[in-house]
């Protein structure tokens, strides 16, 4: 009798866990389509997926068809080649708007670092150390996004051997507030970011000074650049988030003139490991000294990748007390981990922040065109960021780790 009760109890526990995971998966699907892509009726969504993400992609495809009322397309990719294309018909028929929306469902690849390995584009991409190519005439014309799907390997990479993917799903639910069903927060956040960018651009900033007990950096801004955020806006006014909605703004710094020192304030990933407390000194934009316990092979390998890997590239300004930052978790994916605090980039810049239209002037403007990109968290609750203006004035834009009321 007792064994039957225990068996029933165990079965009910498993059922509850299974039901909860399905609930979170469904909420995550809505989050991607409604709060990242902000999918609208009549839009045609195309999803690229691999073997690990295909099951979730099917769920997304059906949900997308319900939202839009038009057929969604699921593209299955194996080893970089299209294996199959499926059309998912909607439960009702809406008028197709001719607008196309793109979604890439990414997985966390299993890869091991070897200090003797050749670091080409494939390896750097797997380790999330490859910068985006700079194409000056590239302009965003359709909404698109990349979303990461929890997997067993990703869970073990973060938490250690033996941990299950269920824990990662639950952390994702908490980090991105999946229970919040309204898209109002996404809209209001985009308005805040747009206002912040407009206010920063109106100042005429020539350089930024970042100061805290672990950081003292002087960062002249690269010419031919502008502040940008994670919220992208098309010419017709339609906005979306190519990655997870975040409170950051970023701008390239002059790779030849950045100077000072900093120590990282949160864990970060480099190749196939997590590290803490990396101390780095910059002179004329280039690293002249670093200290990383038990990580010399990794940092040396990264810095030797090309001639600009060891130079400053970009500054990402972010409130230190965001919803994500309260949970001190490193996910090992730069676009997700930058939400925790202010971050400095070594290597290549974000192409969308470049306003210069002449490719030959990029290096002369101090813009880092490196093949690589490494994001290092340096913010804290005591950080102050002062903007030095072209007219000689100084304006405090971040105090005690957070943007001031004017921004």
TABEL-V300987 format. One record per residue. N is the residue number from 1. RES is the residue in three letters. PHI is phi in whole degrees, 0 to 359 (NA if undefined). PSI is psi in degrees with one decimal (* if undefined). Layout:
[[N | RES | PHI | PSI] [N | RES | PHI | PSI]]
This chain:
[[1 | UNK | NA | -45.2] [2 | UNK | 298 | -39.8] [3 | UNK | 294 | -33.8] [4 | UNK | 293 | -40.3] [5 | UNK | 296 | -44.7] [6 | UNK | 297 | -40.6] [7 | UNK | 296 | -41.6] [8 | UNK | 296 | -42.7] [9 | UNK | 298 | -43.7] [10 | UNK | 297 | -42.0] [11 | UNK | 296 | -41.1] [12 | UNK | 295 | -38.4] [13 | UNK | 298 | -44.9] [14 | UNK | 297 | -39.0] [15 | UNK | 296 | -40.8] [16 | UNK | 296 | -43.3] [17 | UNK | 297 | -44.9] [18 | UNK | 298 | -44.3] [19 | UNK | 297 | -41.8] [20 | UNK | 296 | -41.1] [21 | UNK | 295 | -39.6] [22 | UNK | 296 | -38.5] [23 | UNK | 298 | -44.9] [24 | UNK | 293 | -42.1] [25 | UNK | 301 | -42.7] [26 | UNK | 295 | -42.1] [27 | UNK | 295 | -38.0] [28 | UNK | 294 | -39.0] [29 | UNK | 298 | -44.9] [30 | UNK | 296 | -39.0] [31 | UNK | 302 | -46.7] [32 | UNK | 295 | -46.9] [33 | UNK | 282 | -37.0] [34 | UNK | 262 | -28.9] [35 | UNK | 251 | -22.8] [36 | UNK | 267 | -64.1] [37 | UNK | 282 | -23.4] [38 | UNK | 52 | 52.0] [39 | UNK | 301 | 136.1] [40 | UNK | 243 | 158.0] [41 | UNK | 300 | 136.6] [42 | UNK | 92 | -13.6] [43 | UNK | 279 | 144.1] [44 | UNK | 258 | 116.6] [45 | UNK | 264 | 133.9] [46 | UNK | 244 | 127.8] [47 | UNK | 246 | 127.4] [48 | UNK | 262 | 130.2] [49 | UNK | 218 | 156.3] [50 | UNK | 248 | -170.4] [51 | UNK | 300 | -42.1] [52 | UNK | 292 | -31.7] [53 | UNK | 257 | -0.4] [54 | UNK | 297 | -42.2] [55 | UNK | 300 | -46.5] [56 | UNK | 293 | -34.5] [57 | UNK | 298 | -37.2] [58 | UNK | 296 | -41.3] [59 | UNK | 299 | -44.5] [60 | UNK | 297 | -40.5] [61 | UNK | 299 | -43.8] [62 | UNK | 292 | -40.8] [63 | UNK | 295 | -40.7] [64 | UNK | 299 | -41.9] [65 | UNK | 296 | -36.2] [66 | UNK | 294 | -37.3] [67 | UNK | 287 | -43.5] [68 | UNK | 269 | -28.3] [69 | UNK | 76 | 12.0] [70 | UNK | 230 | 166.7] [71 | UNK | 294 | 135.8] [72 | UNK | 253 | 154.8] [73 | UNK | 242 | 132.4] [74 | UNK | 245 | 116.3] [75 | UNK | 254 | 118.6] [76 | UNK | 264 | 121.3] [77 | UNK | 244 | 131.3] [78 | UNK | 234 | 122.8] [79 | UNK | 53 | 39.9] [80 | UNK | 81 | 1.0] [81 | UNK | 243 | 146.9] [82 | UNK | 288 | 119.0] [83 | UNK | 268 | -39.7] [84 | UNK | 201 | 159.3] [85 | UNK | 227 | 123.0] [86 | UNK | 244 | 141.2] [87 | UNK | 255 | 126.1] [88 | UNK | 253 | 111.4] [89 | UNK | 281 | 149.1] [90 | UNK | 279 | 158.2] [91 | UNK | 285 | -14.4] [92 | UNK | 216 | 164.1] [93 | UNK | 249 | 117.8] [94 | UNK | 253 | 166.0] [95 | UNK | 287 | 123.6] [96 | UNK | 288 | 131.9] [97 | UNK | 271 | -4.9] [98 | UNK | 73 | 2.5] [99 | UNK | 274 | 135.0] [100 | UNK | 252 | 139.9] [101 | UNK | 233 | 139.0] [102 | UNK | 241 | 140.2] [103 | UNK | 222 | 129.6] [104 | UNK | 250 | 120.4] [105 | UNK | 266 | 113.2] [106 | UNK | 258 | 150.7] [107 | UNK | 245 | 168.6] [108 | UNK | 265 | 104.0] [109 | UNK | 289 | 144.1] [110 | UNK | 276 | 116.1] [111 | UNK | 211 | 142.8] [112 | UNK | 242 | 135.3] [113 | UNK | 276 | 137.7] [114 | UNK | 230 | 122.3] [115 | UNK | 300 | -16.6] [116 | UNK | 265 | -3.0] [117 | UNK | 286 | 150.4] [118 | UNK | 280 | 129.2] [119 | UNK | 263 | 91.1] [120 | UNK | 263 | -173.2] [121 | UNK | 300 | -39.9] [122 | UNK | 298 | -47.6] [123 | UNK | 293 | -42.8] [124 | UNK | 296 | -37.4] [125 | UNK | 295 | -42.7] [126 | UNK | 298 | -37.0] [127 | UNK | 273 | 4.8] [128 | UNK | 59 | 41.0] [129 | UNK | 240 | 11.9] [130 | UNK | 263 | 128.0] [131 | UNK | 279 | 156.8] [132 | UNK | 288 | 140.7] [133 | UNK | 294 | 142.7] [134 | UNK | 269 | 110.6] [135 | UNK | 240 | 105.2] [136 | UNK | 293 | -28.9] [137 | UNK | 267 | 9.3] [138 | UNK | 282 | 128.0] [139 | UNK | 227 | 137.3] [140 | UNK | 292 | 124.5] [141 | UNK | 243 | -17.7] [142 | UNK | 224 | 152.8] [143 | UNK | 294 | 137.7] [144 | UNK | 209 | 156.9] [145 | UNK | 203 | 157.2] [146 | UNK | 240 | 125.3] [147 | UNK | 234 | 143.2] [148 | UNK | 259 | 136.6] [149 | UNK | 255 | 124.4] [150 | UNK | 306 | 139.6] [151 | UNK | 219 | 160.4] [152 | UNK | 302 | -42.0] [153 | UNK | 294 | -40.8] [154 | UNK | 300 | -42.5] [155 | UNK | 298 | -44.2] [156 | UNK | 291 | -33.2] [157 | UNK | 297 | -39.9] [158 | UNK | 282 | -49.5] [159 | UNK | 259 | -18.2] [160 | UNK | 113 | 164.5] [161 | UNK | 302 | 137.7] [162 | UNK | 95 | -14.6] [163 | UNK | 285 | 148.0] [164 | UNK | 262 | 162.5] [165 | UNK | 291 | -21.1] [166 | UNK | 300 | -38.3] [167 | UNK | 297 | -39.7] [168 | UNK | 293 | -41.9] [169 | UNK | 302 | -42.1] [170 | UNK | 292 | -37.2] [171 | UNK | 292 | -39.9] [172 | UNK | 301 | -43.2] [173 | UNK | 300 | -40.0] [174 | UNK | 285 | -44.3] [175 | UNK | 299 | -39.8] [176 | UNK | 253 | 14.6] [177 | UNK | 50 | 56.0] [178 | UNK | 293 | -18.8] [179 | UNK | 287 | -15.0] [180 | UNK | 285 | 110.4] [181 | UNK | 271 | -23.8] [182 | UNK | 283 | 143.9] [183 | UNK | 270 | 3.1] [184 | UNK | 301 | -39.3] [185 | UNK | 296 | -38.3] [186 | UNK | 297 | -41.7] [187 | UNK | 293 | -45.5] [188 | UNK | 293 | -34.5] [189 | UNK | 294 | -39.9] [190 | UNK | 296 | -37.1] [191 | UNK | 295 | -40.6] [192 | UNK | 298 | -44.5] [193 | UNK | 295 | -40.7] [194 | UNK | 295 | -41.9] [195 | UNK | 296 | -41.2] [196 | UNK | 298 | -45.2] [197 | UNK | 297 | -46.1] [198 | UNK | 300 | -42.2] [199 | UNK | 294 | -41.0] [200 | UNK | 294 | -43.1] [201 | UNK | 294 | -32.8] [202 | UNK | 289 | -17.8] [203 | UNK | 286 | -29.9] [204 | UNK | 73 | 58.5] [205 | UNK | 280 | 132.3] [206 | UNK | 260 | -31.6] [207 | UNK | 202 | 164.2] [208 | UNK | 238 | 143.4] [209 | UNK | 241 | 116.4] [210 | UNK | 256 | 125.8] [211 | UNK | 223 | 129.5] [212 | UNK | 200 | -177.8] [213 | UNK | 293 | -19.8] [214 | UNK | 245 | 9.2] [215 | UNK | 206 | 135.5] [216 | UNK | 212 | 95.0] [217 | UNK | 235 | 135.1] [218 | UNK | 249 | 116.3] [219 | UNK | 235 | 91.7] [220 | UNK | 296 | 140.9] [221 | UNK | 278 | 144.5] [222 | UNK | 291 | 146.3] [223 | UNK | 279 | 156.4] [224 | UNK | 71 | 33.1] [225 | UNK | 223 | 169.0] [226 | UNK | 209 | 154.4] [227 | UNK | 296 | 139.1] [228 | UNK | 224 | 170.8] [229 | UNK | 223 | 179.5] [230 | UNK | 286 | -13.0] [231 | UNK | 273 | 121.9] [232 | UNK | 256 | 140.9] [233 | UNK | 235 | 130.0] [234 | UNK | 277 | 169.2] [235 | UNK | 299 | -31.2] [236 | UNK | 278 | 3.3] [237 | UNK | 95 | -13.7] [238 | UNK | 295 | 128.7] [239 | UNK | 240 | 160.5] [240 | UNK | 199 | 175.8] [241 | UNK | 241 | 111.7] [242 | UNK | 297 | -22.7] [243 | UNK | 228 | -164.7] [244 | UNK | 291 | 137.4] [245 | UNK | 307 | 125.9] [246 | UNK | 223 | 162.3] [247 | UNK | 260 | 20.6] [248 | UNK | 266 | 156.7] [249 | UNK | 230 | 150.0] [250 | UNK | 218 | 158.2] [251 | UNK | 202 | 141.5] [252 | UNK | 294 | 143.6] [253 | UNK | 254 | 162.9] [254 | UNK | 288 | 111.3] [255 | UNK | 293 | -14.9] [256 | UNK | 263 | -9.2] [257 | UNK | 234 | -8.0] [258 | UNK | 297 | 138.2] [259 | UNK | 211 | 159.6] [260 | UNK | 128 | -159.0] [261 | UNK | 213 | 158.7] [262 | UNK | 202 | 157.7] [263 | UNK | 236 | 132.9] [264 | UNK | 297 | 146.1] [265 | UNK | 251 | -7.6] [266 | UNK | 219 | 163.9] [267 | UNK | 299 | 149.8] [268 | UNK | 215 | 158.5] [269 | UNK | 263 | 137.4] [270 | UNK | 223 | 115.7] [271 | UNK | 59 | -120.1] [272 | UNK | 252 | 27.2] [273 | UNK | 219 | 161.4] [274 | UNK | 260 | 145.1] [275 | UNK | 228 | 163.5] [276 | UNK | 222 | 158.7] [277 | UNK | 55 | 49.8] [278 | UNK | 278 | 127.3] [279 | UNK | 250 | 128.1] [280 | UNK | 225 | 139.5] [281 | UNK | 244 | 135.3] [282 | UNK | 242 | 136.7] [283 | UNK | 224 | 128.2] [284 | UNK | 51 | 39.0] [285 | UNK | 82 | -13.9] [286 | UNK | 254 | 145.0] [287 | UNK | 292 | 123.5] [288 | UNK | 249 | -9.4] [289 | UNK | 196 | 144.6] [290 | UNK | 208 | 154.9] [291 | UNK | 222 | 119.3] [292 | UNK | 217 | 104.9] [293 | UNK | 302 | 126.1] [294 | UNK | 58 | 32.2] [295 | UNK | 220 | 21.4] [296 | UNK | 297 | -39.4] [297 | UNK | 299 | -44.6] [298 | UNK | 294 | -50.3] [299 | UNK | 292 | -37.7] [300 | UNK | 296 | -40.4] [301 | UNK | 298 | -43.2] [302 | UNK | 294 | -47.5] [303 | UNK | 293 | -21.0] [304 | UNK | 269 | -0.6] [305 | UNK | 301 | -47.6] [306 | UNK | 210 | 179.8] [307 | UNK | 291 | -16.1] [308 | UNK | 247 | 4.2] [309 | UNK | 296 | -29.0] [310 | UNK | 265 | 21.8] [311 | UNK | 238 | 152.9] [312 | UNK | 297 | 147.5] [313 | UNK | 234 | -46.9] [314 | UNK | 205 | 153.6] [315 | UNK | 242 | 131.8] [316 | UNK | 247 | 111.1] [317 | UNK | 266 | 128.3] [318 | UNK | 211 | 140.8] [319 | UNK | 303 | 139.0] [320 | UNK | 284 | -26.6] [321 | UNK | 254 | 56.3] [322 | UNK | 279 | 170.4] [323 | UNK | 301 | -40.4] [324 | UNK | 289 | -37.6] [325 | UNK | 293 | -22.0] [326 | UNK | 291 | -23.6] [327 | UNK | 257 | 106.0] [328 | UNK | 284 | 78.8] [329 | UNK | 231 | 130.2] [330 | UNK | 257 | 119.6] [331 | UNK | 270 | -11.1] [332 | UNK | 82 | 9.5] [333 | UNK | 234 | 116.9] [334 | UNK | 308 | -45.0] [335 | UNK | 296 | -22.8] [336 | UNK | 270 | -40.0] [337 | UNK | 285 | -20.4] [338 | UNK | 292 | -15.2] [339 | UNK | 288 | -7.0] [340 | UNK | 278 | -32.0] [341 | UNK | 184 | 178.5] [342 | UNK | 299 | 140.0] [343 | UNK | 224 | 140.5] [344 | UNK | 252 | 144.0] [345 | UNK | 251 | 131.5] [346 | UNK | 259 | 128.4] [347 | UNK | 103 | -150.4] [348 | UNK | 296 | 151.7] [349 | UNK | 263 | 170.7] [350 | UNK | 281 | 119.6] [351 | UNK | 304 | -34.1] [352 | UNK | 296 | -16.5] [353 | UNK | 272 | -2.3] [354 | UNK | 268 | 125.5] [355 | UNK | 255 | -17.1] [356 | UNK | 299 | 134.9] [357 | UNK | 254 | -3.8] [358 | UNK | 252 | 112.1] [359 | UNK | 299 | -31.6] [360 | UNK | 291 | -15.8] [361 | UNK | 265 | -4.3] [362 | UNK | 302 | -54.8] [363 | UNK | 296 | -39.9] [364 | UNK | 296 | -26.5] [365 | UNK | 275 | -0.1] [366 | UNK | 85 | 12.6] [367 | UNK | 276 | 125.6] [368 | UNK | 281 | 121.2] [369 | UNK | 251 | 27.4] [370 | UNK | 301 | 153.3] [371 | UNK | 288 | -21.5] [372 | UNK | 248 | 168.1] [373 | UNK | 202 | 123.6] [374 | UNK | 232 | 123.2] [375 | UNK | 258 | 126.5] [376 | UNK | 238 | 123.4] [377 | UNK | 285 | 127.4] [378 | UNK | 229 | -1.8] [379 | UNK | 284 | 160.7] [380 | UNK | 203 | 173.0] [381 | UNK | 283 | 2.7] [382 | UNK | 244 | 4.0] [383 | UNK | 291 | 138.5] [384 | UNK | 240 | 134.4] [385 | UNK | 239 | 120.2] [386 | UNK | 250 | 131.2] [387 | UNK | 267 | 124.6] [388 | UNK | 265 | 119.2] [389 | UNK | 270 | 161.2] [390 | UNK | 297 | -24.9] [391 | UNK | 272 | 5.5] [392 | UNK | 95 | -9.4] [393 | UNK | 281 | 165.2] [394 | UNK | 236 | 138.7] [395 | UNK | 227 | 129.3] [396 | UNK | 278 | 122.0] [397 | UNK | 252 | -23.9] [398 | UNK | 229 | 130.3] [399 | UNK | 229 | 132.0] [400 | UNK | 53 | 38.7] [401 | UNK | 85 | -5.4] [402 | UNK | 232 | 151.1] [403 | UNK | 299 | 142.3] [404 | UNK | 288 | 169.5] [405 | UNK | 301 | -28.4] [406 | UNK | 290 | -12.4] [407 | UNK | 234 | *]]
